[in-house]
Amino acid sequence: GSLLEKYGTYEMNGIAFSDHDEIWWLETIGGHHWIARRVPDDAYVVMPNQLGIDTFDLKDAFTTQENHLCSDDLKEFIVKNHLCLNLDDSFNARYAFGSHDDSDHVYNTPRDWFIRRYLNPHTYKWDGENADFTPFSDDIPWTMVPERKITVEDVKYALSTHFQNTPYDPYITRGDLSNKGALRPVGINRNDFLSVLQVRQGQEPIEWFTFGSNVFNTLVPLYIHIDTVPEYYSNTTAEVSTDNFYWANRLIGAMADACDKQSAIHIERYQRVVQSHSHHIIHTYDELIEKETDETRKTELRHEANQKAADMLKKETSKTLHLVLDELSFTMKNKFARSDA
């Protein structure tokens, strides 16, 4: 916040700060102004490419600062520019600083709607004529309490979604196709990197990551208190090569997209196998690291765990690449058999 007040910023943006005890979400309003709100311990936040903090307690921000923080002159900035658009004494930061463009209803709010629909399927009515929220709603709450605990796999699924089982799915082949691909999915083709930071109480933090289009890739865990990362992750060059995770995933995504029906089962198995093996590696090395007292040996164990994950991932990724290439080969337009004559 002090950096923003001193140097400013030319655009609006958001960033999360987290540790074992708290998560705060900070939004840059632009210029030298900013706001931040503490995420409730039992809640989650979905943030597409727009500002999302809704209700904001200015009194708390300028007194105890338990759940709200902001730039020192925010009150004067709001008053001077007539930015409080509430009809009562409350202040909705989304009204004041957020965007409500027509393009948001194609690019941003649909992604928010679909992820909430996945994590809170019974809390609200998400579909139909009398839906509480639709892909075009500007008033979806900033935080929600999920209907169950959220796993790393849930986060991966949410960030890989493409409006499955809705009329907006770009892969839909049956029924009314008039809205097919009309809205921007979460798992878009130009995804190149996804990171999920798992801050764990009393255990080593884990960064799960992956490359390529999220619909077709899989997360792999990485112990982060290390000096180097396995070569399979780090040896990416501008030249396409199946010897690194980045290009292998890019190839799988491009080919699986072209024959999505035939490849779907291979992608599902790829993701499940890597996830299950990854958890086994984490459970094994968590125990070893926890028992070890020597810091040098702890670092060695982290490197060992990361390399085991990389070796497993390379094997499963190569296998999936082979299977998807095989499926795509059978869809080539120049295929021919004697019986076709």
C-alpha positions in Angstrom: 0.0 0.0 0.0 2.8 2.4 0.9 4.5 1.7 -2.5 1.3 2.5 -4.3 0.8 5.7 -2.4 4.4 6.7 -3.2 4.8 5.6 -6.8 1.2 5.0 -8.0 0.1 2.7 -10.8 -1.3 3.3 -14.3 -3.9 0.5 -14.1 -6.4 -1.2 -11.9 -5.3 -4.6 -10.6 -5.5 -7.1 -7.7 -3.2 -9.2 -5.6 -3.6 -11.6 -2.7 -1.3 -11.6 0.3 -1.4 -14.7 2.5 0.3 -16.6 5.4 -0.8 -19.3 7.7 -3.3 -17.0 9.5 -4.8 -14.6 7.0 -5.5 -13.8 3.4 -5.9 -10.2 2.3 -7.0 -9.1 -1.2 -5.6 -5.7 -2.3 -7.1 -3.8 -5.3 -5.3 -0.9 -7.0 -7.9 1.6 -7.9 -5.4 3.5 -10.1 -3.2 6.4 -9.5 -2.1 6.4 -5.8 -5.3 4.9 -4.4 -5.9 1.3 -3.1 -8.2 -0.7 -0.9 -7.7 -4.1 0.8 -10.1 -6.5 2.5 -9.4 -9.5 4.7 -10.9 -12.7 3.3 -13.0 -14.4 6.0 -11.4 -17.6 7.3 -14.3 -19.8 6.1 -14.8 -18.2 2.7 -13.3 -18.1 -0.8 -13.0 -15.4 -3.4 -13.3 -15.7 -7.2 -11.6 -12.8 -9.1 -11.9 -12.5 -12.9 -10.2 -9.6 -14.7 -12.1 -6.8 -12.9 -12.3 -5.3 -9.4 -14.5 -7.3 -7.2 -14.5 -6.1 -3.6 -18.1 -5.1 -2.9 -19.1 -3.9 0.6 -16.2 -1.9 2.2 -16.2 -0.6 5.8 -14.5 2.8 5.7 -15.0 3.2 9.4 -13.0 0.0 10.1 -10.3 1.0 7.5 -9.7 4.3 9.4 -9.9 2.9 12.9 -9.1 -0.6 14.0 -8.3 -2.0 10.5 -9.4 -5.5 11.5 -10.8 -6.4 8.1 -10.3 -3.3 5.9 -7.4 -1.2 4.8 -7.0 1.7 2.3 -4.9 4.6 1.1 -4.8 7.5 3.6 -6.7 9.9 1.5 -9.4 7.6 0.2 -12.3 9.3 2.0 -11.4 12.7 0.5 -11.0 11.0 -2.9 -14.5 9.5 -2.7 -16.2 12.7 -1.5 -14.4 15.0 -4.0 -15.3 12.8 -7.0 -18.8 11.8 -5.8 -17.9 8.1 -5.9 -20.3 6.8 -3.2 -23.2 5.5 -5.3 -25.1 3.7 -2.5 -28.5 5.0 -1.6 -27.9 4.4 2.1 -24.9 5.1 4.4 -22.9 2.0 3.3 -20.2 2.0 0.7 -19.9 -0.4 -2.2 -16.4 -0.3 -3.7 -17.5 -2.2 -6.7 -20.1 0.5 -7.6 -17.5 3.2 -7.2 -14.4 1.6 -8.7 -15.4 -1.5 -10.6 -16.3 -2.0 -14.3 -19.7 -2.9 -15.6 -19.1 -2.8 -19.3 -21.0 -5.0 -21.8 -17.7 -6.7 -22.4 -17.5 -7.8 -18.7 -20.6 -9.9 -19.4 -18.7 -11.8 -22.1 -15.2 -11.9 -20.6 -15.5 -11.7 -16.8 -18.8 -12.2 -15.0 -19.5 -15.6 -16.7 -16.3 -17.1 -15.3 -17.2 -15.9 -11.8 -20.7 -17.3 -12.2 -19.5 -20.8 -13.4 -16.9 -21.3 -10.6 -19.5 -20.2 -7.9 -22.0 -22.6 -9.5 -19.4 -25.4 -9.1 -18.4 -24.6 -5.5 -21.9 -23.6 -4.2 -24.3 -25.6 -6.4 -27.2 -25.6 -3.9 -26.7 -22.2 -2.2 -28.3 -20.2 -5.1 -30.2 -20.9 -8.2 -27.7 -20.4 -11.0 -29.7 -21.5 -14.1 -33.1 -20.9 -15.7 -35.7 -18.1 -15.8 -35.7 -17.3 -12.0 -32.0 -17.7 -11.4 -30.5 -15.7 -8.5 -27.3 -15.1 -10.6 -26.6 -15.6 -14.3 -23.4 -15.2 -16.4 -24.3 -11.6 -16.7 -24.8 -10.7 -13.1 -22.7 -7.8 -11.7 -23.7 -8.4 -8.1 -22.3 -11.9 -7.4 -21.0 -11.6 -3.8 -17.3 -11.0 -3.5 -16.9 -13.9 -0.9 -18.9 -17.0 -0.4 -18.7 -19.8 2.1 -18.4 -23.1 0.1 -20.7 -26.0 0.7 -17.7 -28.2 1.6 -14.0 -27.8 2.1 -12.1 -26.9 -1.1 -9.2 -29.2 -2.3 -6.3 -28.5 -4.6 -8.1 -30.6 -7.2 -11.2 -28.3 -6.9 -9.0 -25.3 -7.5 -7.5 -27.0 -10.6 -10.9 -28.0 -11.9 -12.3 -24.5 -11.4 -9.4 -22.9 -13.2 -9.7 -25.4 -16.1 -13.5 -25.0 -16.7 -15.1 -24.3 -20.1 -18.8 -24.1 -19.1 -19.2 -27.8 -19.1 -22.9 -28.9 -19.2 -24.1 -25.4 -20.2 -25.0 -24.0 -23.7 -21.8 -22.0 -23.6 -19.4 -24.9 -23.7 -17.2 -24.6 -26.9 -17.0 -28.4 -27.0 -20.8 -29.0 -27.0 -22.1 -31.1 -29.9 -25.7 -31.7 -29.1 -28.8 -29.5 -28.6 -29.1 -25.8 -29.2 -25.6 -24.7 -30.4 -26.5 -21.0 -30.9 -24.5 -20.0 -27.7 -21.6 -22.4 -28.2 -18.4 -20.5 -27.4 -20.2 -17.2 -26.9 -18.5 -16.6 -23.5 -14.9 -16.5 -22.4 -14.1 -19.7 -20.6 -11.8 -19.9 -17.6 -9.5 -22.6 -19.1 -8.6 -20.7 -22.3 -6.3 -21.8 -25.0 -3.6 -19.2 -24.3 -3.1 -20.3 -20.6 0.6 -20.9 -20.3 1.1 -21.2 -16.6 -1.0 -22.0 -13.5 0.2 -21.9 -9.9 -1.7 -23.0 -6.8 0.1 -22.0 -3.5 -0.8 -24.4 -0.7 0.1 -22.8 2.6 -0.2 -25.7 5.1 -0.4 -25.4 8.9 2.7 -27.1 10.5 4.0 -28.5 7.2 6.1 -27.5 4.3 4.4 -25.1 1.8 3.7 -26.6 -1.6 3.4 -24.9 -4.9 1.4 -26.9 -7.4 2.0 -25.7 -11.0 1.5 -26.6 -14.6 2.0 -25.3 -18.1 -0.2 -25.0 -21.1 -4.0 -25.0 -21.6 -5.6 -25.9 -18.2 -8.3 -28.0 -19.8 -5.8 -30.6 -20.9 -2.9 -30.3 -18.4 -2.3 -31.5 -14.8 -0.8 -30.0 -11.6 2.4 -31.3 -10.1 3.7 -30.4 -6.6 6.9 -28.6 -5.8 8.5 -28.2 -2.4 9.6 -24.5 -2.6 12.4 -24.2 0.0 15.0 -25.3 -2.6 18.0 -24.1 -4.7 17.1 -25.6 -8.1 14.1 -27.2 -9.9 14.2 -30.4 -11.9 15.5 -30.0 -15.5 12.1 -31.3 -17.0 10.6 -28.0 -15.7 13.5 -25.6 -16.2 14.9 -26.6 -19.6 12.3 -24.8 -21.7 13.7 -23.1 -24.8 12.1 -21.3 -27.8 12.5 -24.5 -29.8 9.7 -27.0 -29.5 10.8 -30.2 -27.7 9.1 -33.1 -25.9 12.0 -33.2 -23.5 10.4 -30.5 -21.3 7.1 -30.2 -19.5 6.1 -26.8 -21.2 6.2 -27.9 -24.8 4.9 -31.4 -24.1 1.8 -29.8 -22.5 1.4 -27.3 -25.3 1.4 -30.2 -27.8 -1.1 -32.3 -25.8 -3.4 -29.3 -25.5 -3.4 -28.4 -29.2 -3.9 -32.1 -30.3 -6.5 -33.0 -27.6 -8.5 -29.9 -28.5 -8.6 -31.0 -32.1 -10.0 -34.4 -31.1 -11.6 -33.6 -27.7 -14.2 -36.4 -27.7 -11.6 -39.1 -28.5 -9.0 -37.7 -26.2 -11.1 -36.9 -23.1 -10.6 -40.2 -21.5 -6.8 -40.0 -21.9 -6.8 -36.5 -20.3 -8.9 -37.6 -17.4 -6.7 -40.6 -16.7 -3.6 -38.5 -17.0 -4.8 -35.9 -14.5 -6.0 -38.6 -12.0 -2.8 -40.7 -12.2 -0.5 -37.6 -11.7 -2.6 -36.3 -8.9 -2.7 -39.6 -7.0 1.1 -40.2 -7.4 1.8 -36.6 -6.4 -0.1 -37.0 -3.1 1.7 -40.2 -2.4 5.1 -38.5 -2.9 4.0 -35.6 -0.7 2.8 -37.8 2.1 6.0 -39.9 2.0 8.4 -36.9 2.0 6.3 -34.8 4.5 7.1 -37.5 7.1 10.7 -37.7 6.2 11.2 -34.0 6.3 9.3 -33.6 9.5 11.5 -36.2 11.3 14.8 -34.7 10.0 16.6 -32.1 12.1 19.5 -31.2 9.9 18.6 -28.4 7.5 21.0 -29.5 4.8 19.4 -32.9 4.7 15.9 -31.4 4.7 16.8 -29.5 1.5 18.2 -32.7 0.0 14.9 -34.4 0.7 12.9 -31.6 -0.9 15.1 -31.9 -4.0 14.6 -35.7 -4.0 10.9 -35.4 -3.7 10.7 -32.8 -6.5 12.8 -35.0 -8.8 10.6 -38.0 -8.1 7.6 -36.0 -9.0 9.3 -34.7 -12.2 10.3 -38.2 -13.3 6.8 -39.5 -12.7 5.3 -36.6 -14.5 7.6 -37.0 -17.5 6.6 -40.6 -17.9 2.9 -40.0 -17.6 3.1 -36.9 -19.9 5.0 -38.8 -22.6 2.4 -41.6 -22.4 -0.5 -39.2 -22.7 1.2 -37.4 -25.6 1.5 -40.7 -27.4 -2.2 -41.6 -26.8 -3.5 -38.2 -27.9 -1.3 -38.2 -31.0 -2.7 -41.6 -31.9 -6.3 -40.4 -31.5 -5.7 -37.3 -33.6 -4.0 -39.4 -36.4 -7.2 -41.3 -36.9 -9.1 -38.1 -37.5 -6.9 -36.9 -40.4 -8.9 -36.0 -43.5 -6.6 -38.0 -45.9 -7.4 -41.3 -44.2 -8.4 -44.1 -46.6 -9.0 -47.8 -46.6 -9.6 -50.2 -49.4 -13.1 -50.8 -48.1 -13.8 -47.1 -48.7 -13.5 -47.6 -52.5 
